[in-house]
């Protein structure tokens, strides 16, 4: 039996903010049936204003749970100029949205 090793997180840093993606692994029962499909958590935080080293203020981060349907939407999105892939979640505690679009300087 082989096991898949998942990374702890994947991080993307920019000058003014960062995105950290953390994987919650799928869970299966003793018969191999998936009982929880897992997800990806997007954690987004801004840099501390005026900090010369560009340190990230993780105390004010925003967390969004990206499920299977959201991942499918992101992967199927083929951007055209000016278009955005919008993901919107509303819970009892908060409303969160992410707008993804093709950057002018990808990389």
LUMKE-235877 format. One line per 10 residues: for each residue z, x, y of N, C-alpha, C. Coordinates in Angstrom, 1 decimal. Example, Ala and Ser with C-alpha at 12.3 -4.5 7.8 and 13.67 -1.06 7.14 Angstrom:
7.8 13.2 -5.7 7.8 12.3 -4.5 7.8 13.2 -3.3  7.1 12.8 -2.2 7.1 13.7 -1.1 7.9 12.9 0.0 .
***
This chain:
0.0 0.8 -1.2 0.0 0.0 0.0 0.0 0.9 1.2  -0.9 0.6 2.2 -0.9 1.4 3.4 -0.4 0.5 4.6  0.1 1.2 5.5 0.7 0.6 6.7 -0.1 1.0 7.9  -0.3 0.1 8.9 -0.9 0.4 10.1 0.1 0.8 11.1  -0.1 1.9 11.8 0.8 2.4 12.8 0.3 1.9 14.1  1.2 1.2 14.8 0.8 0.7 16.2 1.4 1.6 17.2  0.7 1.8 18.3 1.3 2.6 19.4 2.4 1.8 20.1  3.4 2.5 20.7 4.4 1.9 21.4 3.9 1.2 22.6  3.1 1.9 23.4 2.5 1.2 24.6 1.3 2.0 25.0  0.4 1.4 25.8 -0.7 2.1 26.4 -0.6 1.8 27.9 .
-0.7 2.9 28.7 -0.4 2.8 30.1 -1.7 3.2 30.9  -1.9 2.5 32.0 -3.0 2.8 33.0 -2.3 2.9 34.3  -2.4 4.1 34.9 -1.8 4.4 36.2 -2.9 4.5 37.3  -2.6 3.9 38.4 -3.4 4.0 39.6 -2.5 4.5 40.7  -3.0 4.7 41.9 -2.2 5.2 43.0 -1.2 4.2 43.5  -1.5 2.9 43.5 -0.6 1.9 44.0 0.1 1.0 43.0  -0.4 1.1 41.7 0.3 0.3 40.7 0.0 0.8 39.3  0.6 0.2 38.3 0.3 0.6 36.9 0.3 -0.6 36.0  -0.3 -0.5 34.9 -0.4 -1.5 33.9 0.1 -0.9 32.6  1.0 -1.5 32.0 1.5 -1.0 30.7 1.3 -2.2 29.7 .
0.7 -1.8 28.6 0.4 -2.9 27.5 1.2 -2.5 26.3  2.0 -3.5 25.9 2.9 -3.3 24.7 2.5 -4.3 23.6  2.4 -3.8 22.4 1.9 -4.6 21.3 3.1 -5.2 20.5  3.1 -6.5 20.3 4.1 -7.1 19.4 3.3 -7.4 18.2  3.7 -6.7 17.1 3.0 -6.8 15.8 3.0 -8.1 15.2  2.0 -8.5 14.5 2.0 -9.8 13.7 3.1 -9.7 12.6  3.6 -10.8 12.3 4.7 -10.9 11.2 4.2 -11.7 10.1  4.4 -11.3 8.9 4.0 -12.1 7.7 5.2 -12.3 6.8  5.1 -13.3 6.0 6.2 -13.6 5.0 6.0 -12.8 3.7  6.8 -13.0 2.8 6.7 -12.3 1.5 5.4 -12.5 0.7 .
4.8 -13.6 1.0 3.5 -13.9 0.4 2.3 -13.4 1.1  2.5 -12.8 2.2 1.4 -12.2 3.0 0.9 -13.2 4.1  1.4 -14.4 4.1 1.0 -15.4 5.1 1.5 -15.0 6.5  0.6 -15.0 7.5 1.1 -14.6 8.9 1.9 -15.8 9.4  3.1 -15.5 9.8 4.0 -16.5 10.4 4.1 -16.3 11.9  3.7 -15.2 12.5 3.6 -15.0 13.9 2.4 -14.1 14.2  1.5 -14.5 15.0 0.2 -13.8 15.1 0.4 -12.6 16.1  1.5 -12.4 16.7 1.7 -11.3 17.6 1.1 -11.5 18.9  1.1 -10.5 19.8 0.6 -10.6 21.1 0.6 -9.3 21.8  0.1 -9.2 23.0 0.2 -8.0 23.8 0.9 -8.5 25.1 .
1.9 -7.7 25.5 2.6 -7.9 26.7 2.0 -7.0 27.8  1.5 -7.6 28.9 1.1 -6.9 30.1 2.3 -6.8 31.0  2.6 -5.5 31.3 3.7 -5.3 32.3 3.0 -4.6 33.5  3.1 -5.2 34.7 2.4 -4.7 35.9 3.5 -4.4 36.9  3.4 -3.3 37.5 4.4 -2.9 38.6 3.7 -2.1 39.7  4.2 -2.3 40.9 3.6 -1.5 42.0 4.4 -0.2 42.3  3.7 0.7 42.9 4.4 1.9 43.3 5.4 1.6 44.4  6.4 2.4 44.6 7.4 2.3 45.6 6.7 2.6 46.9  6.7 1.7 47.9 6.0 2.0 49.2 6.6 3.3 49.9  5.7 4.2 50.3 6.2 5.4 51.0 6.6 6.5 50.1 .
6.7 6.3 48.8 7.2 7.4 47.9 6.1 8.4 47.8  6.4 9.7 48.1 5.3 10.7 48.1 4.8 11.0 46.6  5.6 10.7 45.6 5.2 11.0 44.3 4.6 9.8 43.6  4.5 8.7 44.3 3.9 7.4 43.7 4.7 6.9 42.6  6.1 7.0 42.6 6.9 6.4 41.6 6.8 4.9 41.5  6.8 4.4 40.3 6.6 3.0 40.0 8.0 2.3 40.1  8.0 1.1 40.7 9.2 0.3 40.8 9.2 -0.7 39.7  9.7 -0.3 38.5 9.8 -1.1 37.3 10.7 -2.2 37.5  11.7 -2.2 38.4 12.6 -3.3 38.6 12.0 -4.6 39.1  10.8 -4.5 39.6 10.1 -5.7 40.1 8.8 -6.0 39.3 .
8.8 -5.5 38.1 7.6 -5.7 37.3 7.4 -7.1 37.0  6.1 -7.5 36.7 5.7 -8.8 36.2 5.3 -8.6 34.8  5.8 -9.5 33.9 5.4 -9.5 32.5 4.6 -10.7 32.1  3.5 -10.5 31.4 2.7 -11.7 31.0 2.4 -11.5 29.5  2.6 -12.5 28.7 2.3 -12.5 27.3 0.9 -12.9 27.1  0.1 -12.0 26.5 -1.3 -12.2 26.3 -1.5 -12.5 24.8  -1.8 -13.8 24.5 -2.0 -14.2 23.1 -3.4 -14.0 22.6  -3.6 -14.5 21.4 -4.9 -14.4 20.7 -6.0 -15.0 21.5  -5.8 -16.2 22.0 -6.8 -16.9 22.8 -7.2 -16.1 24.1  -6.1 -15.6 24.7 -6.4 -14.8 25.9 -7.2 -13.5 25.6 .
-6.8 -12.9 24.5 -7.5 -11.6 24.1 -9.0 -12.0 23.9  -9.3 -13.1 23.2 -10.7 -13.5 22.9 -11.4 -13.8 24.2  -10.7 -14.4 25.2 -11.4 -14.7 26.5 -11.7 -13.4 27.2  -10.8 -12.4 27.2 -11.0 -11.1 27.8 -12.2 -10.4 27.2  -12.2 -10.3 25.8 -13.2 -9.6 25.1 -14.6 -10.2 25.2  -14.6 -11.6 25.4 -15.9 -12.2 25.5 -16.4 -12.3 26.9  -15.6 -11.8 27.9 -16.0 -11.9 29.3 -17.0 -10.8 29.6  -18.2 -11.1 30.0 -19.2 -10.2 30.4 -19.4 -10.4 31.9  -18.8 -9.4 32.7 -18.8 -9.6 34.2 -20.1 -9.5 34.8  -20.3 -10.4 35.8 -21.4 -10.2 36.7 -20.8 -10.0 38.1 .
-21.5 -9.5 39.0 -21.0 -9.1 40.3 -20.3 -10.4 41.0  -19.0 -10.1 41.3 -18.3 -11.2 42.0 -17.5 -12.1 41.1  -17.8 -12.1 39.8 -17.1 -13.0 38.8 -15.8 -12.4 38.4  -14.9 -13.3 38.0 -13.6 -12.9 37.5 -13.3 -13.6 36.2  -12.5 -12.9 35.3 -12.0 -13.6 34.1 -10.5 -13.9 34.5  -10.3 -15.2 34.6 -8.9 -15.7 35.0 -8.1 -16.2 33.8  -6.9 -15.7 33.7 -5.9 -16.1 32.7 -4.7 -16.7 33.5  -4.4 -17.9 33.1 -3.3 -18.6 33.8 -2.3 -19.1 32.8  -1.0 -18.8 33.0 0.0 -19.3 32.2 1.1 -20.0 33.0  1.5 -21.2 32.5 2.6 -21.9 33.2 3.7 -22.2 32.2 .
4.9 -21.8 32.5 6.0 -22.1 31.7 7.1 -22.8 32.5  8.2 -23.2 31.9 9.3 -23.8 32.6 9.9 -22.9 33.7  9.8 -21.6 33.4 10.4 -20.7 34.3 9.5 -20.1 35.4  8.2 -20.0 35.1 7.3 -19.3 36.0 5.9 -19.6 35.8  5.1 -19.3 36.8 3.6 -19.4 36.7 3.1 -18.0 37.0  2.2 -17.6 36.1 1.6 -16.3 36.2 0.1 -16.3 36.0  -0.6 -15.6 36.7 -2.1 -15.5 36.6 -2.5 -14.1 36.7  -3.6 -13.8 36.0 -4.2 -12.4 36.1 -5.7 -12.7 36.3  -6.3 -12.0 37.3 -7.7 -12.1 37.5 -8.3 -10.7 37.2  -9.2 -10.7 36.3 -9.8 -9.4 35.9 -11.3 -9.4 36.4 .
-11.7 -8.3 37.1 -13.1 -8.2 37.5 -13.5 -6.8 37.4  -14.8 -6.6 37.3 -15.4 -5.3 37.2 -15.1 -4.5 38.5  -14.6 -3.3 38.4 -14.3 -2.5 39.6 -15.5 -1.9 40.2  -15.4 -1.5 41.4 -16.5 -0.8 42.0 -16.6 0.7 41.6  -15.4 1.2 41.1 -15.3 2.6 40.6 -14.6 2.6 39.3  -15.3 2.1 38.2 -14.6 2.1 36.9 -14.3 3.4 36.4  -13.2 3.5 35.7 -12.8 4.8 35.1 -11.3 4.8 34.7 .
***
